[in-house]
Amino acid sequence: MDRNKPLSRQQFKKTIQIGVSLVDFNAPWCAPCIAQKPIVDQLAKLYAGKASVIEINVDGNQQSAMELGITSIPTLIIYKNGAEIERFIGLQKAEVLSEAIDKALA
């Protein structure tokens, strides 16, 4: 899956339905989001085949962001089999996110 391609609400739900997913809600004009991107890219490589890593631009997905209660960006949410299990608001270190993904995979 191309992480840079916008996802419809239906595609988003389908993607997070099975297994573990890290979803990065961001915007291209957001400085902390820009700083978060290399970390998310690193995690996508590290967890390839184990967990999905998805980026969602809130500007193009305002309805989904509102429904999910995204009020600050970056917001990173870890889902397991469609259920939200952990939410991080603001710039996060790779170690913090990696630990949360490992916990979800266990």
Secondary structure, DSSP 8 states (H G I E B T S, - for coil): --TTS---HHHHHHHHHSSEEEEEEE-TT-HHHHHHHHHHHHHHHHTTTTEEEEEEETTT-HHHHHHTT--SSSEEEEEETTEEEEEEES---HHHHHHHHHHHH-
